[in-house]
Structure formats: C-alpha cells, structure tokens
C-alpha cells in the first residue's frame, strides 16, 4: 500500500518448497537481530526498511517453509517533479548477470532447476493514478522462461505477476553469451517501473 508521500507498508509472504526449502529452514535458528539483518540484506534495494513483524513456519513433513513479514518504508517511489516512479517488483529482483567472457572454453553448467512465482497487489496512493501500464512480456530460452504480467484489479489496485523458471543442464561454451543475454534481460525486466501522476 503506497501513500501520497511515497511511503509504503507491505506484507510479504514467501513460501519455499523443494530445493529452495533447503536455503530457508535455517532461518528459524537465527536470533531476532540476525533475522532482521537477513531481510534487510535480501531487500537491500529498499532504503531504510523497518521490519514490524516476522513470522516463520517450518512444515518438515511437507517440506514447506513459510515466511510472513510486515514492514514499512519511508519511500518506495522516486520523485519526478510532482510525479512518482514505482518499481513493480520491489521484493524479488534478480541482480545476477554473469561476467563477460569473450572466449569461453568451459561448458556452462546450471546445477539447479527451480521456479519462482511472484504475485504483488499494489494499492496506489489515493491522489495518484498510473500513467500507463507496461506490456506483458514473455522470454523463452533453452536456459529457462521468464514472464511478466500487469493487470488492473480496480480503480486503486493493480496486480503484478512474475514467473521465472530456470532449467538444469550442461550447455556448450558457445551458449554462454546467450545465457548472459537472458540473465541481463531478467535484471532489466525486474526493474520495470510505472509512472504515477497526481489526479487533477
């Protein structure tokens, strides 16, 4: 939920299953301060984040780890005159771009297949409206598939949906540049913004 001054409050629910469970279940062993630092590092793209509530649930039988974090932010937008720029994907941005290698000799090995599903409901500031919404996008490669969709829910709410499916496999060295291009495109699309304008 975004306020007229660009500040925001949010509830972030993360459900991790399968292999991604392995990277999460140890969170319940952390102290409160360690857990706060973990989330601040996870969302390092957000400035001055204030964590208000953190609930963890570890279902060992079904191998599902659930995190529910309530937080507030002094600002989640960038000012452009009287307008505001909002990044649609604030909580699961990918920043990984492989280094440039001009003449790679080694094979490319992707060791783990996984799928991320993200769905974000964004309540716009009361005195603002969106200028336009980005086009839906889908990128399909041998390394994986990325899709992004944005839709209007009602006059004050939009829904952002993202799906990233990464394949496991071994690829020849000449595929490395294509893989790097794929990852670079993901980073760019994860930073998609919309313009919010004051309602006159």
Backbone torsions as a table, in degrees:
resi	resn	phi	psi	omega
1	UNK	NA	125.5	-176.0
2	UNK	-108.4	137.4	179.5
3	UNK	-96.1	168.7	-176.5
4	UNK	-63.1	-24.5	179.6
5	UNK	-89.8	3.7	179.2
6	UNK	91.9	-6.6	174.9
7	UNK	-74.2	167.6	-174.8
8	UNK	-155.1	156.7	169.0
9	UNK	-125.8	152.0	-176.1
10	UNK	-152.9	151.2	168.0
11	UNK	-119.0	120.0	-176.6
12	UNK	-112.3	117.0	177.1
13	UNK	-108.7	123.4	-179.7
14	UNK	-120.5	123.8	179.8
15	UNK	-115.0	119.1	-177.2
16	UNK	-114.4	128.5	-178.7
17	UNK	-129.0	166.2	175.2
18	UNK	59.8	-135.0	-177.4
19	UNK	-64.8	-29.4	179.8
20	UNK	-70.1	-22.2	174.4
21	UNK	-58.5	-38.4	-176.7
22	UNK	-60.4	-28.4	-179.4
23	UNK	-87.8	0.1	-174.0
24	UNK	-120.5	-32.0	-168.0
25	UNK	-62.4	-24.0	179.0
26	UNK	-72.3	-9.3	178.9
27	UNK	-60.1	-31.7	-177.0
28	UNK	-70.0	-12.4	178.5
29	UNK	-88.8	-7.6	-176.6
30	UNK	-80.1	152.8	171.6
31	UNK	-72.2	168.3	179.9
32	UNK	-59.6	-44.4	-179.8
33	UNK	-64.4	-40.2	178.8
34	UNK	-65.3	-38.4	179.4
35	UNK	-66.8	-41.4	177.1
36	UNK	-59.7	-45.0	179.4
37	UNK	-64.3	-36.3	178.2
38	UNK	-61.0	-45.5	-179.2
39	UNK	-71.4	-35.8	177.6
40	UNK	-66.4	-34.9	175.4
41	UNK	-71.3	-38.8	178.7
42	UNK	-61.2	-39.8	-178.4
43	UNK	-109.4	47.1	-176.4
44	UNK	-67.1	-15.6	176.3
45	UNK	-73.6	-12.3	179.7
46	UNK	-103.0	129.8	-175.4
47	UNK	-89.6	140.8	171.4
48	UNK	55.3	43.2	-179.9
49	UNK	-69.2	138.5	178.8
50	UNK	-118.9	115.0	-177.5
51	UNK	-89.3	123.5	-174.2
52	UNK	-103.3	-30.6	-178.9
53	UNK	-156.7	138.0	179.6
54	UNK	-135.6	119.8	179.0
55	UNK	-123.1	129.5	179.8
56	UNK	-118.7	140.9	178.5
57	UNK	-136.6	123.7	-176.5
58	UNK	-114.3	106.1	176.7
59	UNK	-96.3	95.1	-174.8
60	UNK	-70.8	-29.4	-178.3
61	UNK	-68.7	-44.4	-178.5
62	UNK	-95.2	-0.9	-179.9
63	UNK	55.9	58.5	179.2
64	UNK	-133.0	127.0	177.7
65	UNK	-116.3	126.4	-176.2
66	UNK	-118.1	132.0	175.6
67	UNK	-119.7	132.3	173.7
68	UNK	-125.4	115.5	-175.6
69	UNK	-123.3	125.3	173.7
70	UNK	-103.5	134.3	-174.2
71	UNK	-148.3	166.5	174.0
72	UNK	-135.9	156.9	-177.3
73	UNK	-136.5	135.0	176.0
74	UNK	-66.5	-24.5	176.8
75	UNK	-159.6	132.9	174.3
76	UNK	-121.6	4.2	-179.2
77	UNK	-123.1	166.1	172.8
78	UNK	-113.7	133.1	-179.2
79	UNK	-77.9	135.6	173.3
80	UNK	-132.0	86.1	-172.5
81	UNK	66.1	-125.2	176.1
82	UNK	-87.3	-8.3	-178.8
83	UNK	-89.5	169.8	176.7
84	UNK	-134.1	138.9	174.0
85	UNK	-100.4	131.2	-178.7
86	UNK	-123.5	126.5	171.8
87	UNK	-79.5	125.3	-175.8
88	UNK	-70.0	-33.4	-178.8
89	UNK	-108.9	86.9	-176.5
90	UNK	-90.3	-18.9	-166.9
91	UNK	-114.6	-4.3	176.9
92	UNK	-146.1	49.9	179.5
93	UNK	-77.0	138.2	173.5
94	UNK	-91.4	132.8	178.6
95	UNK	-117.2	7.2	-172.6
96	UNK	-87.3	116.1	170.5
97	UNK	-125.4	121.2	-179.7
98	UNK	-60.7	150.4	179.6
99	UNK	-64.7	152.2	177.6
100	UNK	-71.7	126.7	176.9
101	UNK	-129.7	114.0	-171.7
102	UNK	-72.4	-34.7	-175.5
103	UNK	-137.3	69.1	-175.5
104	UNK	-70.1	136.4	179.6
105	UNK	-106.9	-27.1	-175.8
106	UNK	-84.5	151.8	174.0
107	UNK	-67.4	157.0	176.5
108	UNK	-98.0	120.6	180.0
109	UNK	-116.3	120.1	173.3
110	UNK	-101.2	112.1	-165.5
111	UNK	-86.2	-18.7	-176.0
112	UNK	-138.0	129.9	172.6
113	UNK	-89.4	140.4	176.7
114	UNK	-157.4	164.1	175.9
115	UNK	-132.4	131.2	172.9
116	UNK	-109.9	128.5	170.9
117	UNK	-113.7	127.1	177.0
118	UNK	-125.0	136.4	174.2
119	UNK	-137.6	123.5	-176.3
120	UNK	-125.1	122.9	172.2
121	UNK	-95.1	121.3	-176.4
122	UNK	-114.8	118.4	174.0
123	UNK	-92.5	118.5	-175.4
124	UNK	-75.2	157.7	175.5
125	UNK	-59.2	146.1	-174.0
126	UNK	-59.9	-34.5	-174.7
127	UNK	-100.5	18.9	-178.3
128	UNK	-130.0	157.2	173.8
129	UNK	-135.7	156.5	178.1
130	UNK	-80.8	143.8	-179.5
131	UNK	-72.2	-49.0	175.5
132	UNK	-163.1	164.2	179.3
133	UNK	-108.5	147.3	179.9
134	UNK	-68.5	155.8	176.1
135	UNK	-68.7	146.9	174.1
136	UNK	-66.2	142.7	-175.2
137	UNK	-132.2	147.8	173.2
138	UNK	-143.6	131.2	-179.7
139	UNK	-125.3	119.0	-176.3
140	UNK	-120.2	123.7	-180.0
141	UNK	-136.2	174.9	176.1
142	UNK	-67.8	-20.3	-178.0
143	UNK	-85.9	-23.8	-178.2
144	UNK	163.1	-175.2	-177.2
145	UNK	-132.8	139.0	177.7
146	UNK	-128.6	134.8	174.4
147	UNK	-139.1	149.5	179.7
148	UNK	-139.7	130.0	179.6
149	UNK	-134.1	140.4	176.8
150	UNK	-129.9	131.6	-179.0
151	UNK	-138.9	155.5	177.1
152	UNK	-86.7	127.2	176.5
153	UNK	-90.3	-50.0	174.5
154	UNK	-156.6	-166.2	-174.2
155	UNK	-62.8	-23.9	-174.8
156	UNK	-118.6	-0.1	-172.5
157	UNK	-132.9	136.4	171.2
158	UNK	-123.8	156.1	-179.7
159	UNK	-120.5	127.4	177.1
160	UNK	-108.3	129.3	178.6
161	UNK	-127.0	136.5	-178.0
162	UNK	-136.6	138.4	174.9
163	UNK	-135.0	127.6	176.3
164	UNK	-124.8	118.1	177.2
165	UNK	-115.7	119.0	178.3
166	UNK	-107.5	132.5	-179.8
167	UNK	-89.6	153.6	172.5
168	UNK	-95.7	142.6	177.7
169	UNK	167.0	172.8	176.5
170	UNK	-118.0	129.3	-173.5
171	UNK	-125.8	151.1	-179.1
172	UNK	-67.2	157.7	-177.4
173	UNK	-55.0	-33.3	-176.9
174	UNK	-69.7	-11.3	177.1
175	UNK	-84.6	-8.3	-172.8
176	UNK	-60.0	-44.0	-178.4
177	UNK	-64.2	-36.3	176.8
178	UNK	-66.3	-37.7	177.4
179	UNK	-65.4	-41.6	178.4
180	UNK	-63.5	-39.5	177.3
181	UNK	-62.8	-41.0	178.2
182	UNK	-61.5	-47.7	-179.0
183	UNK	-66.4	-37.1	178.9
184	UNK	-65.4	-37.6	178.1
185	UNK	-66.1	-38.0	178.1
186	UNK	-62.0	-46.9	179.9
187	UNK	-58.9	-43.4	-179.0
188	UNK	-65.2	-45.8	-178.5
189	UNK	-69.4	-29.2	176.6
190	UNK	-67.6	-16.5	179.7
191	UNK	-102.1	18.5	-180.0
192	UNK	-59.7	133.8	-177.3
193	UNK	-119.9	157.2	168.6
194	UNK	-123.8	155.5	180.0
195	UNK	-99.8	127.3	176.0
196	UNK	-105.0	128.3	-177.7
197	UNK	-115.8	144.8	177.3
198	UNK	-62.3	142.1	176.0
199	UNK	-79.0	122.8	-176.8
200	UNK	-85.8	NA	NA
